[in-house]
Amino acid sequence: MPIATPPPVPERFIKSNHSNMSYGTRLALISLIGVLLMIASFIVWGFTSSREATSTTTAREIAEAWGETVKIDGVELERDSLSSAIVPESYRCSAVVESQILHRSIYEAQVYNAQISLSGKMQAIADSCGASRFVFGVSPASVVSIDPLVLGGREYAWTQTENGFVAEVNEGGDEPFQINLKVKGSQGIIVKQCGLKNEINISGNCANPSFGTVDESLYEKPDYYGADPCPLPEKRSVTKEQFSASWCDDNAMSIATYASVTFLLGVDRYQKVERSLKYAFLIILFTFLSVFFAERLTKYPIPVLNYLLIGLALILFYVLLLSLCEHMTFGVAYAIASAMTACLISLYMWGMLHSKKVAGTILAILAVMYASCYVLLCLSTYALIMGALMMFCALAVSMYASLKIKF
């Protein structure tokens, strides 16, 4: 009887040239691929910084067209016969901010209209001190409308100056005053604590306010509203759609400080992408370890080129994340980009090893890694300790898995 021809050996079990490569050479090539991928991640980092700069510039241009940060310098009473101005004995400022988003292409800027009410009582002075001028410090360009000054129950018309408004008054002092105006601006609002006793309330519908007070000496410096916010408001409340903050100060030495609220928007997404790039090394390392363990457990040598393609998919995740987060919220963009990357790599492993178990394991590992990174991105104070614990757990799992492999 003729001898039956045995079935052909599956192609994936046929040894190729790369299977004869020593482990040292393979590890060296895989390490070189890892270094090249890290260089690629730095390129993506630079691209992210460029997009952030473009977004910031565009937002600044939109803001300048609408109006810059509104700065309320407070009020004072000037007398011809007095060398120094008279400040309020009590001073109260209430600002209600209504923000809106303006768009230019894919970029956006947050601007606002605000209704401001100032009230208080001037210090008592003698009536024989000559003519009086009530000075209100505010940038005239930011003022949409302003009501006449009400002082001692009487109304006085304003005269616009370079630094604000002035009203010629007949009242001597110890008189209550009231000022109502509407302003428009962007980025933030700052109110000077100009009285011996101050009460400042700022509220609005901005979802991401940053509270703080800045010393007057810092005002002329760039990004003054980003300086140390201490002291913070005595009372503050932030919800998803509303915020409110209150400053109360009875110390006359606090006249040179401002209560400020900065409105944050847009740049946060780029900062999160940059933070996620800091974890690129760990993602690449543990993904390559997982693929290497799968290679050893299935006893099928994976070509070095396949490691390179898997690494490129990991880097492409950050490009996807950057491009998607410019059109949607960061959380949704992260979920879509991570799901696309994890599915691509796991399906690729299934195609190479023809093992649903290995593909499912790789998918689970990638899902855990991306979910862990997202948790770290959402944390601030506890990001370091959480990251250290996650790293310890990942290393422990890797050490346990390596025990099943015979090198």
C-alpha positions as CSV (number, residue, x, y, z in Angstrom):
1,M,0.0,0.0,0.0
2,P,1.3,3.5,-0.8
3,I,2.3,5.5,2.2
4,A,0.0,8.5,2.8
5,T,1.6,11.9,2.6
6,P,1.4,13.6,6.0
7,P,-0.4,17.0,6.1
8,P,1.7,20.0,5.8
9,V,3.0,21.7,8.9
10,P,1.2,25.0,9.6
11,E,3.2,27.9,8.4
12,R,3.3,29.5,11.8
13,F,5.3,26.6,13.2
14,I,7.9,26.6,10.5
15,K,11.1,28.1,11.9
16,S,12.3,31.2,10.1
17,N,15.6,33.1,10.2
18,H,14.4,35.3,13.0
19,S,13.7,32.2,15.2
20,N,17.4,31.4,15.1
21,M,18.4,34.8,16.4
22,S,19.9,34.7,19.9
23,Y,17.9,36.1,22.8
24,G,20.5,38.7,23.4
25,T,20.3,40.0,19.9
26,R,16.5,40.0,20.0
27,L,16.4,41.8,23.3
28,A,18.9,44.4,22.0
29,L,16.8,45.0,18.9
30,I,13.6,45.3,20.9
31,S,15.4,47.7,23.3
32,L,16.5,49.8,20.3
33,I,12.9,49.8,19.1
34,G,11.8,51.1,22.5
35,V,14.4,53.9,22.4
36,L,13.2,54.9,18.9
37,L,9.6,54.9,20.1
38,M,10.5,57.2,23.0
39,I,12.1,59.6,20.5
40,A,8.8,59.4,18.6
41,S,6.9,60.2,21.8
42,F,9.0,63.3,22.3
43,I,8.1,64.4,18.8
44,V,4.4,64.0,19.7
45,W,5.1,66.0,22.8
46,G,6.6,68.9,20.8
47,F,3.6,68.7,18.4
48,T,1.3,68.9,21.4
49,S,3.1,72.0,22.7
50,S,2.8,73.6,19.3
51,R,-1.0,73.0,19.2
52,E,-1.3,74.3,22.7
53,A,0.6,77.5,21.8
54,T,-1.7,78.0,18.7
55,S,-4.8,77.5,20.9
56,T,-3.5,80.0,23.5
57,T,-2.6,82.6,20.8
58,T,-6.0,82.2,19.1
59,A,-7.9,82.4,22.4
60,R,-5.9,85.5,23.3
61,E,-6.8,87.1,19.9
62,I,-10.5,86.4,20.5
63,A,-10.2,87.7,24.0
64,E,-8.5,90.9,22.9
65,A,-11.3,91.5,20.4
66,W,-13.9,91.1,23.0
67,G,-12.2,92.6,26.0
68,E,-9.3,91.7,28.3
69,T,-9.3,91.0,32.1
70,V,-11.5,93.4,33.9
71,K,-9.7,95.2,36.8
72,I,-11.7,97.2,39.3
73,D,-9.3,99.5,41.0
74,G,-11.9,100.7,43.6
75,V,-13.0,104.2,44.5
76,E,-11.6,107.1,46.4
77,L,-12.5,110.7,47.2
78,E,-10.0,113.5,46.3
79,R,-10.0,116.9,47.8
80,D,-8.0,119.9,46.6
81,S,-6.7,120.8,50.1
82,L,-5.8,117.2,51.0
83,S,-2.5,115.6,49.9
84,S,-3.8,112.1,50.0
85,A,-7.1,110.6,48.8
86,I,-9.8,109.4,51.1
87,V,-10.6,105.7,51.0
88,P,-14.0,104.2,51.9
89,E,-14.6,103.3,55.5
90,S,-16.6,100.3,54.3
91,Y,-16.5,98.9,50.8
92,R,-18.7,96.2,49.2
93,C,-18.4,94.9,45.6
94,S,-20.8,92.3,44.1
95,A,-20.1,90.9,40.6
96,V,-22.3,88.5,38.7
97,V,-20.5,86.9,35.7
98,E,-22.3,85.4,32.7
99,S,-19.8,83.6,30.6
100,Q,-20.0,82.3,27.0
101,I,-17.8,80.5,24.6
102,L,-16.6,82.0,21.3
103,H,-15.2,79.8,18.6
104,R,-12.7,80.3,15.8
105,S,-12.2,77.2,13.7
106,I,-11.6,74.3,16.3
107,Y,-10.3,76.7,18.9
108,E,-12.4,78.5,21.6
109,A,-12.2,81.2,24.1
110,Q,-14.3,82.0,27.2
111,V,-15.5,85.6,27.5
112,Y,-18.1,87.1,29.8
113,N,-20.4,89.9,30.6
114,A,-20.7,91.0,34.3
115,Q,-23.1,93.1,36.2
116,I,-21.1,94.9,39.0
117,S,-22.5,96.8,42.0
118,L,-20.3,98.8,44.2
119,S,-21.4,100.4,47.5
120,G,-20.0,101.6,50.8
121,K,-19.5,104.6,52.9
122,M,-16.7,107.2,52.7
123,Q,-14.7,108.3,55.8
124,A,-15.9,111.4,57.6
125,I,-14.0,114.6,56.8
126,A,-14.6,118.3,57.4
127,D,-16.8,120.1,54.9
128,S,-14.3,123.0,54.5
129,C,-11.7,121.0,52.5
130,G,-12.6,122.4,49.1
131,A,-13.9,120.8,45.9
132,S,-14.3,117.1,45.9
133,R,-13.8,114.5,43.1
134,F,-15.1,111.0,43.3
135,V,-12.7,108.7,41.4
136,F,-13.6,105.3,40.2
137,G,-10.7,103.2,38.8
138,V,-11.6,100.8,35.9
139,S,-10.5,100.4,32.3
140,P,-13.1,102.4,30.3
141,A,-12.7,100.0,27.3
142,S,-14.2,97.2,29.4
143,V,-17.2,99.2,30.5
144,V,-20.4,98.6,28.5
145,S,-22.6,101.0,30.5
146,I,-22.4,102.8,33.8
147,D,-25.2,104.4,35.8
148,P,-24.7,107.9,37.4
149,L,-22.9,107.9,40.8
150,V,-25.3,108.0,43.7
151,L,-23.7,109.7,46.7
152,G,-25.6,110.9,49.7
153,G,-28.9,110.3,47.9
154,R,-27.9,112.5,45.0
155,E,-26.9,111.6,41.5
156,Y,-23.7,112.8,39.8
157,A,-22.7,112.4,36.2
158,W,-19.4,110.7,35.3
159,T,-16.5,112.1,33.2
160,Q,-14.4,109.5,31.5
161,T,-10.6,109.6,32.0
162,E,-7.8,107.4,30.9
163,N,-7.8,105.3,34.0
164,G,-11.5,105.3,34.8
165,F,-14.3,107.8,35.7
166,V,-14.4,111.0,37.7
167,A,-17.5,112.8,39.2
168,E,-17.4,116.3,40.6
169,V,-19.4,116.1,43.9
170,N,-20.5,118.4,46.6
171,E,-20.7,115.9,49.5
172,G,-18.0,116.2,52.2
173,G,-17.8,112.6,53.5
174,D,-19.4,110.1,55.8
175,E,-21.9,109.5,52.9
176,P,-23.0,106.3,51.4
177,F,-22.4,105.7,47.7
178,Q,-23.7,103.4,45.0
179,I,-22.2,102.5,41.6
180,N,-23.8,100.1,39.1
181,L,-22.1,99.2,35.8
182,K,-22.0,96.5,33.2
183,V,-18.6,95.3,31.9
184,K,-17.3,92.7,29.4
185,G,-14.0,90.9,29.5
186,S,-12.2,87.6,29.3
187,Q,-9.7,85.4,31.2
188,G,-10.7,86.8,34.6
189,I,-11.9,89.6,36.8
190,I,-10.0,91.4,39.6
191,V,-11.4,93.6,42.3
192,K,-9.2,95.8,44.5
193,Q,-9.8,95.8,48.2
194,C,-9.7,99.5,48.6
195,G,-11.6,100.1,51.9
196,L,-10.8,99.8,55.5
197,K,-13.5,97.1,55.7
198,N,-14.0,95.1,52.5
199,E,-16.6,92.6,51.4
200,I,-16.3,91.2,47.8
201,N,-18.6,88.7,46.3
202,I,-18.0,87.2,42.8
203,S,-20.4,84.6,41.3
204,G,-21.2,83.3,37.9
205,N,-21.8,80.3,35.6
206,C,-18.2,79.4,34.7
207,A,-17.4,75.8,35.4
208,N,-13.7,76.1,36.0
209,P,-12.9,79.1,38.1
210,S,-9.5,79.6,39.9
211,F,-9.8,81.7,43.0
212,G,-7.1,83.8,44.7
213,T,-5.9,87.3,45.6
214,V,-2.8,88.9,44.2
215,D,-0.7,91.7,45.6
216,E,-0.8,95.0,43.6
217,S,2.9,94.7,43.0
218,L,2.3,91.6,40.9
219,Y,-0.3,93.1,38.7
220,E,2.0,94.4,36.0
221,K,3.8,91.0,35.7
222,P,2.7,88.5,33.0
223,D,0.0,86.1,34.2
224,Y,-0.5,87.9,37.4
225,Y,-3.8,86.1,38.0
226,G,-1.8,82.9,37.9
227,A,0.3,83.9,40.9
228,D,0.1,82.4,44.4
229,P,-3.6,82.6,45.2
230,C,-3.1,82.9,49.0
231,P,-5.1,84.1,50.7
232,L,-8.0,82.3,49.2
233,P,-11.7,83.4,49.6
234,E,-13.2,82.9,53.0
235,K,-16.2,81.2,51.3
236,R,-16.4,79.5,48.0
237,S,-18.7,77.1,46.2
238,V,-18.2,75.4,42.8
239,T,-20.8,73.2,41.1
240,K,-20.9,71.9,37.6
241,E,-22.5,75.1,36.3
242,Q,-22.2,77.8,39.0
243,F,-19.6,79.2,41.3
244,S,-19.4,81.8,44.0
245,A,-16.7,83.3,46.2
246,S,-16.6,85.8,49.0
247,W,-13.7,87.8,50.5
248,C,-14.1,89.7,53.8
249,D,-11.2,91.7,55.2
250,D,-11.4,94.3,58.1
251,N,-7.6,94.9,58.0
252,A,-6.8,98.4,56.6
253,M,-3.3,97.1,55.6
254,S,-5.0,94.9,52.9
255,I,-5.7,97.8,50.7
256,A,-2.9,96.8,48.3
257,T,-4.5,93.4,47.4
258,Y,-6.9,92.2,44.9
259,A,-9.6,89.5,44.9
260,S,-9.4,87.6,41.7
261,V,-11.1,84.9,39.7
262,T,-9.5,83.4,36.7
263,F,-11.6,81.4,34.2
264,L,-9.8,78.3,32.8
265,L,-10.7,76.7,29.5
266,G,-9.2,74.8,26.6
267,V,-5.5,74.5,27.7
268,D,-6.3,71.8,30.2
269,R,-6.8,69.2,27.5
270,Y,-3.3,69.8,26.1
271,Q,-1.8,69.6,29.6
272,K,-3.5,66.2,30.1
273,V,-2.1,65.0,26.8
274,E,1.4,66.1,27.8
275,R,0.9,64.3,31.2
276,S,-0.2,61.2,29.5
277,L,2.9,61.2,27.4
278,K,4.9,60.9,30.6
279,Y,3.6,57.4,31.0
280,A,4.4,56.4,27.4
281,F,7.6,54.6,28.6
282,L,5.7,52.4,31.0
283,I,3.0,51.6,28.5
284,I,5.6,50.6,25.9
285,L,7.6,48.6,28.4
286,F,4.8,46.5,29.8
287,T,3.2,46.0,26.4
288,F,6.5,44.7,25.1
289,L,6.9,42.5,28.1
290,S,3.4,41.1,27.6
291,V,4.1,40.3,23.9
292,F,7.4,38.7,24.8
293,F,5.8,36.5,27.5
294,A,3.1,35.5,25.0
295,E,5.9,34.7,22.5
296,R,7.6,32.4,25.0
297,L,4.5,30.7,26.3
298,T,3.2,29.9,22.8
299,K,6.7,29.0,21.7
300,Y,6.2,31.0,18.5
301,P,8.9,33.6,17.8
302,I,7.4,36.9,16.9
303,P,9.5,38.9,14.4
304,V,11.2,42.0,15.6
305,L,9.3,43.9,12.9
306,N,6.0,43.0,14.6
307,Y,7.3,44.6,17.8
308,L,8.0,47.8,15.9
309,L,4.5,47.8,14.4
310,I,3.0,47.3,17.9
311,G,5.1,50.1,19.2
312,L,4.0,52.4,16.4
313,A,0.4,51.7,17.4
314,L,1.1,52.7,21.0
315,I,2.6,56.0,19.8
316,L,-0.3,56.6,17.4
317,F,-2.6,56.5,20.4
318,Y,-1.2,59.8,21.6
319,V,-1.7,61.4,18.1
320,L,-5.3,60.1,18.1
321,L,-5.8,61.4,21.6
322,L,-4.5,64.9,20.7
323,S,-6.6,65.1,17.6
324,L,-9.8,63.8,19.1
325,C,-9.6,66.0,22.3
326,E,-9.7,69.1,20.1
327,H,-13.2,68.2,19.0
328,M,-14.7,66.6,22.2
329,T,-14.1,66.2,25.9
330,F,-10.9,64.7,27.0
331,G,-12.5,61.7,28.7
332,V,-14.4,60.7,25.6
333,A,-11.4,61.2,23.4
334,Y,-9.3,59.1,25.7
335,A,-11.8,56.3,25.7
336,I,-12.1,56.2,21.9
337,A,-8.3,56.4,21.3
338,S,-7.5,53.7,23.9
339,A,-10.2,51.4,22.7
340,M,-9.0,51.7,19.1
341,T,-5.4,51.1,20.1
342,A,-6.2,48.1,22.4
343,C,-8.4,46.5,19.8
344,L,-5.9,47.0,17.0
345,I,-3.0,45.4,19.0
346,S,-5.1,42.5,20.3
347,L,-6.5,41.6,16.9
348,Y,-2.9,41.8,15.5
349,M,-1.8,39.3,18.2
350,W,-4.7,37.1,17.3
351,G,-3.7,37.2,13.6
352,M,-0.1,36.3,14.5
353,L,-0.6,33.6,17.1
354,H,-4.1,32.4,16.2
355,S,-5.0,32.3,19.9
356,K,-8.1,34.0,21.2
357,K,-6.8,33.5,24.7
358,V,-3.6,35.4,24.1
359,A,-5.4,38.1,22.2
360,G,-8.0,38.5,25.0
361,T,-5.2,38.6,27.6
362,I,-3.3,41.4,25.7
363,L,-6.6,43.3,25.3
364,A,-7.2,43.0,29.1
365,I,-3.7,44.2,29.9
366,L,-3.9,47.2,27.6
367,A,-7.3,48.1,29.0
368,V,-6.0,48.0,32.6
369,M,-2.9,50.0,31.7
370,Y,-4.9,52.7,29.9
371,A,-7.5,52.9,32.6
372,S,-4.8,53.2,35.3
373,C,-3.2,56.0,33.4
374,Y,-6.5,57.8,33.1
375,V,-7.0,57.6,36.8
376,L,-3.6,59.1,37.4
377,L,-4.4,61.9,35.0
378,C,-7.5,62.7,37.0
379,L,-5.6,62.8,40.3
380,S,-3.3,65.6,41.4
381,T,-2.3,65.3,45.1
382,Y,-2.3,61.5,45.2
383,A,-1.0,60.8,41.7
384,L,2.5,59.8,42.9
385,I,1.5,57.3,45.5
386,M,-1.2,55.8,43.3
387,G,1.3,55.5,40.4
388,A,3.9,53.9,42.7
389,L,1.4,51.3,43.9
390,M,0.2,50.5,40.4
391,M,3.9,50.1,39.3
392,F,4.5,47.8,42.2
393,C,1.5,45.6,41.2
394,A,2.5,45.6,37.6
395,L,6.0,44.5,38.4
396,A,4.8,41.8,40.8
397,V,2.5,40.4,38.0
398,S,5.4,40.5,35.5
399,M,7.7,38.7,38.0
400,Y,5.1,36.0,38.6
401,A,4.6,35.5,34.9
402,S,8.3,35.2,34.2
403,L,8.5,32.2,36.5
404,K,6.5,30.2,34.0
405,I,9.0,30.9,31.2
406,K,12.1,28.8,30.6
407,F,14.8,30.9,29.0
